[in-house]
Amino acid sequence: MPKRSSPPEGARLFGDGAPESKHAAGPGGAAYRANIDGGSRGNPGPAAYGVVIRDPKGEIVARLKKYIGRMTNNVAEYYGLIAALDYVESQGIRALRIESDSELLVKQMKGLYKVRSAELAPLYERARKMAAALESFRIDHVYREQNREADALANLAMDEVEGPDAKPRGERASAKSAPSLASSASSLAVVAAKPHAAPALPSDVRKIRARFRSGVLYLLEDVELPDGIELDVLLKLPRKS
């Protein structure tokens, strides 16, 4: 039996893959599918990513997870994407479809959103170069319910370091998104629907689109803020028809 070559060193930097590896490239160029997720408890806070990779027949061939230290949610999402790309590169897979519940990451990778964050820029550039090296690459947004396996792996990686009693990221995010009308030197106005007549906003207030799903408020724009800052979130709900 010929000696099996070990994966490149880079493949080990981004996660712990399962021993299943019954692939090289999909038949007829069929794409493998990777569900990716990243999470941070505190945002920024203890963070990890999870990745589930399936072959063209839908069988799981790898599960990747890794605790990455103190990071933001968006950084963890990009780590998950790079881990998936790193894995398929090491296995000689040439066609990949990514599914992520991060609308920000998906739209940035598609060129619909600009990458303004200094910490995301190098991760974005690396992911773009790795994706461009494939014969076929596609990335799609899915709802969180469709990404549960990757989410569970990310939480497991955090639990292995923090312990299972740590508060889940969903609880922290929903707690942070509770409306507060108290005035503050730093305020963030999150608006769910455009008003008919938008009044001028104070200089220290920024209006940002957001989407609420499964108890978590997701910002649809990249926001550069110092670590540990606390914000007042003012919610304007759409009118019921």
CYANA upper distance limits for C-alpha pairs under 8 A (distance plus 0.5 A):
  7 PRO  CA     11 ALA  CA      6.75
  7 PRO  CA     12 ARG  CA      8.24
  7 PRO  CA     90 SER  CA      6.30
  7 PRO  CA     91 GLN  CA      7.95
  8 PRO  CA     12 ARG  CA      7.91
  8 PRO  CA     90 SER  CA      6.74
  9 GLU  CA     13 LEU  CA      7.58
 10 GLY  CA     14 PHE  CA      8.09
 10 GLY  CA     86 ASP  CA      7.63
 11 ALA  CA     15 GLY  CA      8.21
 11 ALA  CA     83 ALA  CA      8.28
 11 ALA  CA     86 ASP  CA      6.12
 11 ALA  CA     87 TYR  CA      6.24
 11 ALA  CA     90 SER  CA      6.60
 12 ARG  CA     16 ASP  CA      7.64
 14 PHE  CA     65 LYS  CA      8.44
 14 PHE  CA     66 LYS  CA      7.33
 14 PHE  CA     79 TYR  CA      7.99
 14 PHE  CA     82 ILE  CA      8.14
 14 PHE  CA     83 ALA  CA      5.50
 14 PHE  CA     86 ASP  CA      8.07
 15 GLY  CA     64 LEU  CA      5.67
 15 GLY  CA     65 LYS  CA      5.69
 15 GLY  CA     66 LYS  CA      5.58
 15 GLY  CA     83 ALA  CA      7.22
 16 ASP  CA     63 ARG  CA      7.92
 16 ASP  CA     64 LEU  CA      5.59
 16 ASP  CA     65 LYS  CA      6.36
 16 ASP  CA     66 LYS  CA      7.35
 17 GLY  CA     62 ALA  CA      6.06
 17 GLY  CA     63 ARG  CA      5.77
 17 GLY  CA     64 LEU  CA      5.22
 17 GLY  CA     65 LYS  CA      8.07
 18 ALA  CA     61 VAL  CA      7.90
 18 ALA  CA     62 ALA  CA      5.44
 18 ALA  CA     63 ARG  CA      5.83
 18 ALA  CA     64 LEU  CA      7.52
 19 PRO  CA     62 ALA  CA      7.66
 20 GLU  CA     61 VAL  CA      5.57
 20 GLU  CA     62 ALA  CA      6.49
 21 SER  CA     61 VAL  CA      6.22
 21 SER  CA     62 ALA  CA      7.64
 22 LYS  CA     61 VAL  CA      7.41
 23 HIS  CA     55 ASP  CA      7.92
 23 HIS  CA     61 VAL  CA      8.48
 23 HIS  CA     91 GLN  CA      8.08
 23 HIS  CA     93 ILE  CA      8.27
 24 ALA  CA     91 GLN  CA      6.53
 24 ALA  CA     92 GLY  CA      5.94
 24 ALA  CA     93 ILE  CA      5.96
 25 ALA  CA     29 GLY  CA      7.20
 25 ALA  CA     30 ALA  CA      8.07
 25 ALA  CA     31 ALA  CA      8.42
 25 ALA  CA     92 GLY  CA      7.10
 25 ALA  CA     93 ILE  CA      5.14
 25 ALA  CA     94 ARG  CA      6.66
 25 ALA  CA     95 ALA  CA      7.93
 26 GLY  CA     30 ALA  CA      5.00
 26 GLY  CA     31 ALA  CA      6.44
 26 GLY  CA     32 TYR  CA      7.35
 26 GLY  CA     55 ASP  CA      7.57
 26 GLY  CA     56 PRO  CA      6.48
 26 GLY  CA     93 ILE  CA      7.92
 26 GLY  CA     95 ALA  CA      8.03
 27 PRO  CA     56 PRO  CA      8.32
 29 GLY  CA     94 ARG  CA      8.00
 29 GLY  CA     95 ALA  CA      7.08
 30 ALA  CA     56 PRO  CA      6.39
 30 ALA  CA     95 ALA  CA      7.17
 31 ALA  CA     55 ASP  CA      7.85
 31 ALA  CA     56 PRO  CA      6.28
 31 ALA  CA     94 ARG  CA      8.16
 31 ALA  CA     95 ALA  CA      4.98
 31 ALA  CA     96 LEU  CA      5.37
 31 ALA  CA     97 ARG  CA      6.78
 31 ALA  CA    136 SER  CA      8.07
 32 TYR  CA     53 ILE  CA      7.57
 32 TYR  CA     54 ARG  CA      6.24
 32 TYR  CA     55 ASP  CA      5.18
 32 TYR  CA     56 PRO  CA      5.70
 32 TYR  CA     93 ILE  CA      8.22
 32 TYR  CA     95 ALA  CA      6.72
 32 TYR  CA     96 LEU  CA      5.34
 32 TYR  CA     97 ARG  CA      6.65
 33 ARG  CA     53 ILE  CA      6.17
 33 ARG  CA     54 ARG  CA      5.67
 33 ARG  CA     55 ASP  CA      7.02
 33 ARG  CA     56 PRO  CA      7.78
 33 ARG  CA     96 LEU  CA      6.26
 33 ARG  CA     97 ARG  CA      5.23
 33 ARG  CA     98 ILE  CA      6.38
 33 ARG  CA     99 GLU  CA      7.92
 34 ALA  CA     51 VAL  CA      7.06
 34 ALA  CA     52 VAL  CA      6.00
 34 ALA  CA     53 ILE  CA      4.78
 34 ALA  CA     54 ARG  CA      6.79
 34 ALA  CA     84 ALA  CA      7.14
 34 ALA  CA     96 LEU  CA      7.83
 34 ALA  CA     97 ARG  CA      6.77
 34 ALA  CA     98 ILE  CA      5.44
 34 ALA  CA     99 GLU  CA      6.66
 35 ASN  CA     51 VAL  CA      6.12
 35 ASN  CA     52 VAL  CA      5.70
 35 ASN  CA     53 ILE  CA      6.99
 35 ASN  CA     98 ILE  CA      6.50
 35 ASN  CA     99 GLU  CA      5.28
 35 ASN  CA    100 SER  CA      6.53
 35 ASN  CA    147 ASN  CA      6.90
 35 ASN  CA    149 GLU  CA      8.46
 35 ASN  CA    150 ALA  CA      6.55
 36 ILE  CA     49 TYR  CA      7.93
 36 ILE  CA     50 GLY  CA      6.39
 36 ILE  CA     51 VAL  CA      5.03
 36 ILE  CA     52 VAL  CA      7.15
 36 ILE  CA     77 GLU  CA      7.83
 36 ILE  CA     80 GLY  CA      6.07
 36 ILE  CA     81 LEU  CA      6.75
 36 ILE  CA     84 ALA  CA      8.02
 36 ILE  CA     98 ILE  CA      7.71
 36 ILE  CA     99 GLU  CA      6.86
 36 ILE  CA    100 SER  CA      5.90
 36 ILE  CA    101 ASP  CA      8.49
 36 ILE  CA    147 ASN  CA      7.98
 36 ILE  CA    150 ALA  CA      6.08
 36 ILE  CA    151 ASP  CA      8.24
 37 ASP  CA     49 TYR  CA      6.06
 37 ASP  CA     50 GLY  CA      5.82
 37 ASP  CA     51 VAL  CA      7.00
 37 ASP  CA     76 ALA  CA      8.16
 37 ASP  CA     77 GLU  CA      6.09
 37 ASP  CA     80 GLY  CA      6.51
 37 ASP  CA    100 SER  CA      6.85
 37 ASP  CA    101 ASP  CA      7.64
 37 ASP  CA    102 SER  CA      8.31
 37 ASP  CA    147 ASN  CA      7.95
 37 ASP  CA    150 ALA  CA      5.92
 37 ASP  CA    151 ASP  CA      5.99
 37 ASP  CA    154 ALA  CA      7.26
 38 GLY  CA     47 ALA  CA      7.87
 38 GLY  CA     48 ALA  CA      6.29
 38 GLY  CA     49 TYR  CA      4.58
 38 GLY  CA     50 GLY  CA      6.84
 38 GLY  CA     73 ASN  CA      6.63
 38 GLY  CA     74 ASN  CA      7.87
 38 GLY  CA     75 VAL  CA      8.27
 38 GLY  CA     76 ALA  CA      4.93
 38 GLY  CA     77 GLU  CA      4.62
 38 GLY  CA     78 TYR  CA      8.05
 38 GLY  CA     79 TYR  CA      7.89
 38 GLY  CA     80 GLY  CA      6.59
 38 GLY  CA    151 ASP  CA      7.63
 38 GLY  CA    154 ALA  CA      6.68
 39 GLY  CA     47 ALA  CA      6.02
 39 GLY  CA     48 ALA  CA      6.20
 39 GLY  CA     49 TYR  CA      6.79
 39 GLY  CA     72 THR  CA      8.08
 39 GLY  CA     73 ASN  CA      5.45
 39 GLY  CA     74 ASN  CA      8.46
 39 GLY  CA     76 ALA  CA      6.39
 39 GLY  CA     77 GLU  CA      7.52
 39 GLY  CA    151 ASP  CA      8.29
 39 GLY  CA    154 ALA  CA      7.02
 39 GLY  CA    155 ASN  CA      7.89
 39 GLY  CA    169 ARG  CA      7.35
 40 SER  CA     44 PRO  CA      6.72
 40 SER  CA     45 GLY  CA      5.96
 40 SER  CA     46 PRO  CA      6.03
 40 SER  CA     47 ALA  CA      4.62
 40 SER  CA     48 ALA  CA      7.21
 40 SER  CA     70 ARG  CA      8.27
 40 SER  CA     71 MET  CA      7.02
 40 SER  CA     72 THR  CA      6.19
 40 SER  CA     73 ASN  CA      5.44
 40 SER  CA     76 ALA  CA      7.63
 40 SER  CA    169 ARG  CA      6.84
 41 ARG  CA     45 GLY  CA      5.59
 41 ARG  CA     46 PRO  CA      5.96
 41 ARG  CA     47 ALA  CA      6.88
 41 ARG  CA    167 LYS  CA      7.87
 41 ARG  CA    168 PRO  CA      7.24
 41 ARG  CA    169 ARG  CA      5.37
 41 ARG  CA    172 ARG  CA      7.50
 42 GLY  CA     46 PRO  CA      7.62
 42 GLY  CA     72 THR  CA      8.45
 42 GLY  CA    169 ARG  CA      7.67
 42 GLY  CA    172 ARG  CA      7.21
 42 GLY  CA    173 ALA  CA      8.40
 43 ASN  CA     71 MET  CA      7.35
 43 ASN  CA     72 THR  CA      5.13
 43 ASN  CA     73 ASN  CA      6.36
 44 PRO  CA     70 ARG  CA      6.75
 44 PRO  CA     71 MET  CA      5.46
 44 PRO  CA     72 THR  CA      4.64
 44 PRO  CA     73 ASN  CA      7.52
 44 PRO  CA    227 ASP  CA      7.12
 44 PRO  CA    228 GLY  CA      8.03
 45 GLY  CA     69 GLY  CA      8.16
 45 GLY  CA     70 ARG  CA      5.14
 45 GLY  CA     71 MET  CA      6.04
 45 GLY  CA     72 THR  CA      7.03
 46 PRO  CA     67 TYR  CA      8.32
 46 PRO  CA     68 ILE  CA      8.13
 46 PRO  CA     69 GLY  CA      5.93
 46 PRO  CA     70 ARG  CA      5.01
 46 PRO  CA     71 MET  CA      6.90
 46 PRO  CA    158 MET  CA      7.51
 47 ALA  CA     67 TYR  CA      6.52
 47 ALA  CA     68 ILE  CA      6.23
 47 ALA  CA     69 GLY  CA      6.13
 47 ALA  CA     70 ARG  CA      6.22
 47 ALA  CA     71 MET  CA      6.05
 47 ALA  CA     72 THR  CA      7.55
 47 ALA  CA     73 ASN  CA      7.78
 47 ALA  CA     76 ALA  CA      6.88
 47 ALA  CA    158 MET  CA      7.03
 48 ALA  CA     65 LYS  CA      7.68
 48 ALA  CA     66 LYS  CA      5.99
 48 ALA  CA     67 TYR  CA      4.71
 48 ALA  CA     68 ILE  CA      5.78
 48 ALA  CA     69 GLY  CA      7.84
 48 ALA  CA     76 ALA  CA      6.47
 48 ALA  CA    154 ALA  CA      5.74
 48 ALA  CA    155 ASN  CA      7.69
 48 ALA  CA    157 ALA  CA      6.64
 48 ALA  CA    158 MET  CA      6.49
 49 TYR  CA     65 LYS  CA      6.07
 49 TYR  CA     66 LYS  CA      6.26
 49 TYR  CA     67 TYR  CA      7.33
 49 TYR  CA     68 ILE  CA      8.27
 49 TYR  CA     76 ALA  CA      6.29
 49 TYR  CA     77 GLU  CA      7.19
 49 TYR  CA     79 TYR  CA      7.22
 49 TYR  CA     80 GLY  CA      5.66
 49 TYR  CA    150 ALA  CA      8.26
 49 TYR  CA    151 ASP  CA      8.24
 49 TYR  CA    153 LEU  CA      7.65
 49 TYR  CA    154 ALA  CA      4.91
 49 TYR  CA    155 ASN  CA      8.38
 49 TYR  CA    157 ALA  CA      7.98
 50 GLY  CA     63 ARG  CA      8.01
 50 GLY  CA     64 LEU  CA      6.15
 50 GLY  CA     65 LYS  CA      4.90
 50 GLY  CA     66 LYS  CA      7.43
 50 GLY  CA     80 GLY  CA      6.71
 50 GLY  CA    150 ALA  CA      5.18
 50 GLY  CA    151 ASP  CA      6.67
 50 GLY  CA    152 ALA  CA      7.83
 50 GLY  CA    153 LEU  CA      5.17
 50 GLY  CA    154 ALA  CA      4.74
 50 GLY  CA    155 ASN  CA      8.43
 50 GLY  CA    157 ALA  CA      8.34
 51 VAL  CA     62 ALA  CA      8.49
 51 VAL  CA     63 ARG  CA      6.21
 51 VAL  CA     64 LEU  CA      5.38
 51 VAL  CA     65 LYS  CA      6.81
 51 VAL  CA     80 GLY  CA      6.83
 51 VAL  CA     83 ALA  CA      8.14
 51 VAL  CA     84 ALA  CA      7.11
 51 VAL  CA    150 ALA  CA      5.57
 51 VAL  CA    153 LEU  CA      7.68
 51 VAL  CA    154 ALA  CA      8.46
 52 VAL  CA     60 ILE  CA      7.50
 52 VAL  CA     62 ALA  CA      6.55
 52 VAL  CA     63 ARG  CA      5.23
 52 VAL  CA     64 LEU  CA      6.99
 52 VAL  CA    149 GLU  CA      7.48
 52 VAL  CA    150 ALA  CA      6.26
 53 ILE  CA     60 ILE  CA      6.23
 53 ILE  CA     61 VAL  CA      6.36
 53 ILE  CA     62 ALA  CA      5.69
 53 ILE  CA     63 ARG  CA      6.89
 53 ILE  CA     84 ALA  CA      8.14
 54 ARG  CA     58 GLY  CA      5.73
 54 ARG  CA     59 GLU  CA      5.62
 54 ARG  CA     60 ILE  CA      4.75
 54 ARG  CA     61 VAL  CA      5.98
 54 ARG  CA     62 ALA  CA      7.65
 55 ASP  CA     59 GLU  CA      6.02
 55 ASP  CA     60 ILE  CA      7.03
 55 ASP  CA     61 VAL  CA      6.98
 63 ARG  CA    153 LEU  CA      8.49
 64 LEU  CA     83 ALA  CA      8.24
 64 LEU  CA    153 LEU  CA      8.04
 65 LYS  CA    153 LEU  CA      6.32
 65 LYS  CA    154 ALA  CA      6.50
 65 LYS  CA    157 ALA  CA      6.54
 66 LYS  CA    154 ALA  CA      7.68
 66 LYS  CA    157 ALA  CA      6.12
 67 TYR  CA    154 ALA  CA      8.29
 67 TYR  CA    157 ALA  CA      5.91
 67 TYR  CA    158 MET  CA      6.41
 67 TYR  CA    161 VAL  CA      8.00
 68 ILE  CA     76 ALA  CA      8.15
 71 MET  CA     75 VAL  CA      6.76
 71 MET  CA     76 ALA  CA      7.13
 72 THR  CA     76 ALA  CA      6.81
 73 ASN  CA     77 GLU  CA      6.73
 74 ASN  CA     78 TYR  CA      6.95
 74 ASN  CA    105 LEU  CA      7.93
 74 ASN  CA    120 LEU  CA      8.10
 75 VAL  CA     79 TYR  CA      6.79
 75 VAL  CA    119 GLU  CA      7.94
 75 VAL  CA    120 LEU  CA      6.79
 75 VAL  CA    123 LEU  CA      8.38
 76 ALA  CA     80 GLY  CA      6.82
 77 GLU  CA     81 LEU  CA      6.95
 77 GLU  CA    102 SER  CA      7.78
 77 GLU  CA    105 LEU  CA      7.78
 78 TYR  CA     82 ILE  CA      6.66
 78 TYR  CA    105 LEU  CA      7.73
 78 TYR  CA    120 LEU  CA      8.28
 78 TYR  CA    123 LEU  CA      6.89
 78 TYR  CA    124 TYR  CA      7.72
 78 TYR  CA    127 ALA  CA      8.29
 79 TYR  CA     83 ALA  CA      6.51
 79 TYR  CA    123 LEU  CA      8.07
 80 GLY  CA     84 ALA  CA      6.84
 81 LEU  CA     85 LEU  CA      6.84
 81 LEU  CA     98 ILE  CA      8.35
 81 LEU  CA    127 ALA  CA      7.62
 82 ILE  CA     86 ASP  CA      6.34
 82 ILE  CA    123 LEU  CA      8.37
 82 ILE  CA    126 ARG  CA      8.16
 82 ILE  CA    127 ALA  CA      6.19
 82 ILE  CA    130 MET  CA      8.49
 83 ALA  CA     87 TYR  CA      6.59
 84 ALA  CA     88 VAL  CA      6.89
 85 LEU  CA     89 GLU  CA      6.64
 85 LEU  CA    127 ALA  CA      7.99
 85 LEU  CA    130 MET  CA      7.01
 85 LEU  CA    131 ALA  CA      7.45
 86 ASP  CA     90 SER  CA      6.77
 86 ASP  CA    130 MET  CA      8.28
 87 TYR  CA     91 GLN  CA      6.86
 88 VAL  CA     92 GLY  CA      6.63
 88 VAL  CA     93 ILE  CA      5.48
 88 VAL  CA     94 ARG  CA      7.91
 88 VAL  CA     96 LEU  CA      8.34
 89 GLU  CA     93 ILE  CA      6.53
 89 GLU  CA     94 ARG  CA      8.00
 94 ARG  CA    134 LEU  CA      5.62
 94 ARG  CA    135 GLU  CA      5.88
 94 ARG  CA    136 SER  CA      7.07
 95 ALA  CA    134 LEU  CA      6.67
 95 ALA  CA    135 GLU  CA      6.29
 95 ALA  CA    136 SER  CA      4.99
 95 ALA  CA    137 PHE  CA      6.41
 96 LEU  CA    134 LEU  CA      8.26
 96 LEU  CA    136 SER  CA      6.75
 96 LEU  CA    137 PHE  CA      5.59
 96 LEU  CA    138 ARG  CA      7.02
 97 ARG  CA    137 PHE  CA      6.30
 97 ARG  CA    138 ARG  CA      5.18
 97 ARG  CA    139 ILE  CA      6.16
 97 ARG  CA    140 ASP  CA      8.18
 98 ILE  CA    137 PHE  CA      8.37
 98 ILE  CA    138 ARG  CA      6.64
 98 ILE  CA    139 ILE  CA      5.00
 98 ILE  CA    140 ASP  CA      6.69
 99 GLU  CA    139 ILE  CA      6.43
 99 GLU  CA    140 ASP  CA      5.56
 99 GLU  CA    141 HIS  CA      6.33
 99 GLU  CA    142 VAL  CA      6.66
 99 GLU  CA    147 ASN  CA      8.36
100 SER  CA    105 LEU  CA      8.44
100 SER  CA    106 VAL  CA      7.53
100 SER  CA    139 ILE  CA      8.16
100 SER  CA    140 ASP  CA      7.00
100 SER  CA    141 HIS  CA      5.71
100 SER  CA    142 VAL  CA      6.25
100 SER  CA    143 TYR  CA      8.46
100 SER  CA    147 ASN  CA      7.61
101 ASP  CA    141 HIS  CA      6.00
101 ASP  CA    142 VAL  CA      5.47
101 ASP  CA    143 TYR  CA      5.88
101 ASP  CA    144 ARG  CA      5.86
101 ASP  CA    147 ASN  CA      7.29
102 SER  CA    106 VAL  CA      6.83
102 SER  CA    141 HIS  CA      7.33
103 GLU  CA    107 LYS  CA      6.55
103 GLU  CA    141 HIS  CA      6.58
103 GLU  CA    220 LEU  CA      7.41
104 LEU  CA    108 GLN  CA      6.56
104 LEU  CA    113 TYR  CA      7.95
104 LEU  CA    219 LEU  CA      8.47
104 LEU  CA    220 LEU  CA      6.40
104 LEU  CA    221 GLU  CA      7.22
104 LEU  CA    222 ASP  CA      7.83
105 LEU  CA    109 MET  CA      6.60
106 VAL  CA    110 LYS  CA      6.74
106 VAL  CA    139 ILE  CA      6.92
106 VAL  CA    140 ASP  CA      6.89
106 VAL  CA    141 HIS  CA      6.65
107 LYS  CA    111 GLY  CA      6.63
107 LYS  CA    112 LEU  CA      5.50
107 LYS  CA    113 TYR  CA      5.99
108 GLN  CA    112 LEU  CA      6.22
108 GLN  CA    113 TYR  CA      5.12
108 GLN  CA    114 LYS  CA      6.58
108 GLN  CA    115 VAL  CA      7.04
109 MET  CA    124 TYR  CA      7.89
109 MET  CA    128 ARG  CA      7.58
109 MET  CA    139 ILE  CA      8.20
110 LYS  CA    139 ILE  CA      8.21
113 TYR  CA    221 GLU  CA      8.40
115 VAL  CA    120 LEU  CA      7.46
115 VAL  CA    121 ALA  CA      6.60
115 VAL  CA    124 TYR  CA      8.24
115 VAL  CA    222 ASP  CA      7.82
116 ARG  CA    120 LEU  CA      8.28
116 ARG  CA    121 ALA  CA      7.71
116 ARG  CA    222 ASP  CA      7.28
116 ARG  CA    224 GLU  CA      8.37
117 SER  CA    121 ALA  CA      6.65
117 SER  CA    222 ASP  CA      7.31
117 SER  CA    223 VAL  CA      7.78
117 SER  CA    224 GLU  CA      6.56
118 ALA  CA    122 PRO  CA      8.12
119 GLU  CA    123 LEU  CA      8.06
120 LEU  CA    124 TYR  CA      6.48
121 ALA  CA    125 GLU  CA      6.69
122 PRO  CA    126 ARG  CA      6.66
123 LEU  CA    127 ALA  CA      6.63
124 TYR  CA    128 ARG  CA      6.61
125 GLU  CA    129 LYS  CA      6.75
126 ARG  CA    130 MET  CA      6.74
127 ALA  CA    131 ALA  CA      6.55
128 ARG  CA    132 ALA  CA      6.55
129 LYS  CA    133 ALA  CA      6.92
130 MET  CA    134 LEU  CA      7.62
131 ALA  CA    137 PHE  CA      6.60
132 ALA  CA    137 PHE  CA      7.97
142 VAL  CA    146 GLN  CA      6.77
142 VAL  CA    147 ASN  CA      7.66
143 TYR  CA    147 ASN  CA      7.34
144 ARG  CA    148 ARG  CA      7.01
144 ARG  CA    214 SER  CA      8.26
147 ASN  CA    151 ASP  CA      6.78
148 ARG  CA    152 ALA  CA      6.49
149 GLU  CA    153 LEU  CA      6.89
150 ALA  CA    154 ALA  CA      6.86
151 ASP  CA    155 ASN  CA      6.79
152 ALA  CA    156 LEU  CA      6.52
153 LEU  CA    157 ALA  CA      6.69
154 ALA  CA    158 MET  CA      6.99
155 ASN  CA    159 ASP  CA      6.52
155 ASN  CA    168 PRO  CA      8.25
156 LEU  CA    160 GLU  CA      6.62
157 ALA  CA    161 VAL  CA      7.35
158 MET  CA    162 GLU  CA      6.29
158 MET  CA    163 GLY  CA      7.87
159 ASP  CA    163 GLY  CA      4.86
159 ASP  CA    164 PRO  CA      5.31
159 ASP  CA    165 ASP  CA      8.38
159 ASP  CA    166 ALA  CA      7.79
160 GLU  CA    164 PRO  CA      8.01
162 GLU  CA    166 ALA  CA      6.95
167 LYS  CA    171 GLU  CA      7.18
167 LYS  CA    172 ARG  CA      7.45
168 PRO  CA    172 ARG  CA      7.16
169 ARG  CA    173 ALA  CA      6.52
170 GLY  CA    174 SER  CA      6.59
170 GLY  CA    215 GLY  CA      7.00
170 GLY  CA    216 VAL  CA      6.31
171 GLU  CA    175 ALA  CA      6.58
171 GLU  CA    215 GLY  CA      8.06
171 GLU  CA    216 VAL  CA      8.38
172 ARG  CA    176 LYS  CA      6.67
173 ALA  CA    177 SER  CA      6.70
173 ALA  CA    215 GLY  CA      8.28
173 ALA  CA    216 VAL  CA      6.08
173 ALA  CA    217 LEU  CA      7.28
174 SER  CA    178 ALA  CA      7.01
174 SER  CA    215 GLY  CA      6.05
174 SER  CA    216 VAL  CA      5.59
174 SER  CA    217 LEU  CA      7.11
177 SER  CA    216 VAL  CA      8.23
177 SER  CA    217 LEU  CA      6.85
177 SER  CA    233 VAL  CA      6.99
178 ALA  CA    233 VAL  CA      7.77
179 PRO  CA    232 ASP  CA      7.84
179 PRO  CA    233 VAL  CA      6.07
179 PRO  CA    234 LEU  CA      6.24
179 PRO  CA    235 LEU  CA      6.79
180 SER  CA    232 ASP  CA      6.17
180 SER  CA    233 VAL  CA      6.52
180 SER  CA    234 LEU  CA      6.92
181 LEU  CA    232 ASP  CA      7.49
181 LEU  CA    233 VAL  CA      8.26
181 LEU  CA    234 LEU  CA      7.16
182 ALA  CA    232 ASP  CA      7.49
183 SER  CA    187 SER  CA      8.10
183 SER  CA    232 ASP  CA      7.95
184 SER  CA    231 LEU  CA      8.12
184 SER  CA    232 ASP  CA      7.40
185 ALA  CA    204 ASP  CA      7.64
186 SER  CA    204 ASP  CA      6.68
186 SER  CA    205 VAL  CA      7.78
186 SER  CA    230 GLU  CA      8.39
186 SER  CA    231 LEU  CA      6.62
186 SER  CA    232 ASP  CA      7.94
187 SER  CA    204 ASP  CA      6.88
187 SER  CA    205 VAL  CA      5.80
187 SER  CA    206 ARG  CA      7.88
187 SER  CA    231 LEU  CA      5.89
187 SER  CA    232 ASP  CA      5.59
187 SER  CA    233 VAL  CA      7.40
188 LEU  CA    205 VAL  CA      6.05
188 LEU  CA    206 ARG  CA      5.98
188 LEU  CA    207 LYS  CA      7.24
188 LEU  CA    208 ILE  CA      8.29
188 LEU  CA    231 LEU  CA      6.62
188 LEU  CA    232 ASP  CA      6.33
188 LEU  CA    233 VAL  CA      5.84
188 LEU  CA    234 LEU  CA      7.40
189 ALA  CA    205 VAL  CA      6.75
189 ALA  CA    206 ARG  CA      6.14
189 ALA  CA    207 LYS  CA      5.30
189 ALA  CA    208 ILE  CA      6.97
189 ALA  CA    232 ASP  CA      8.13
189 ALA  CA    233 VAL  CA      6.08
189 ALA  CA    234 LEU  CA      5.41
189 ALA  CA    235 LEU  CA      7.38
190 VAL  CA    206 ARG  CA      8.47
190 VAL  CA    207 LYS  CA      6.09
190 VAL  CA    208 ILE  CA      5.48
190 VAL  CA    209 ARG  CA      6.50
190 VAL  CA    210 ALA  CA      6.96
190 VAL  CA    233 VAL  CA      6.75
190 VAL  CA    234 LEU  CA      6.27
190 VAL  CA    235 LEU  CA      6.01
190 VAL  CA    236 LYS  CA      7.64
191 VAL  CA    207 LYS  CA      6.96
191 VAL  CA    208 ILE  CA      6.66
191 VAL  CA    209 ARG  CA      6.09
191 VAL  CA    210 ALA  CA      7.34
191 VAL  CA    234 LEU  CA      8.09
191 VAL  CA    235 LEU  CA      6.31
191 VAL  CA    236 LYS  CA      5.66
191 VAL  CA    237 LEU  CA      7.68
192 ALA  CA    209 ARG  CA      6.57
192 ALA  CA    210 ALA  CA      6.66
192 ALA  CA    211 ARG  CA      7.71
192 ALA  CA    235 LEU  CA      7.81
192 ALA  CA    236 LYS  CA      6.53
192 ALA  CA    237 LEU  CA      6.24
192 ALA  CA    238 PRO  CA      6.75
193 ALA  CA    209 ARG  CA      8.45
193 ALA  CA    236 LYS  CA      7.70
193 ALA  CA    237 LEU  CA      7.32
193 ALA  CA    238 PRO  CA      5.91
194 LYS  CA    198 ALA  CA      8.28
201 LEU  CA    205 VAL  CA      6.69
201 LEU  CA    206 ARG  CA      7.98
208 ILE  CA    219 LEU  CA      7.66
208 ILE  CA    220 LEU  CA      7.88
208 ILE  CA    221 GLU  CA      7.36
209 ARG  CA    219 LEU  CA      6.86
209 ARG  CA    220 LEU  CA      6.17
209 ARG  CA    221 GLU  CA      7.54
210 ALA  CA    217 LEU  CA      7.13
210 ALA  CA    218 TYR  CA      5.98
210 ALA  CA    219 LEU  CA      4.89
210 ALA  CA    220 LEU  CA      5.69
210 ALA  CA    221 GLU  CA      8.42
211 ARG  CA    217 LEU  CA      6.32
211 ARG  CA    218 TYR  CA      5.67
211 ARG  CA    219 LEU  CA      7.03
211 ARG  CA    220 LEU  CA      7.55
212 PHE  CA    216 VAL  CA      6.20
212 PHE  CA    217 LEU  CA      4.92
212 PHE  CA    218 TYR  CA      6.62
213 ARG  CA    217 LEU  CA      7.01
213 ARG  CA    218 TYR  CA      8.17
225 LEU  CA    229 ILE  CA      7.63
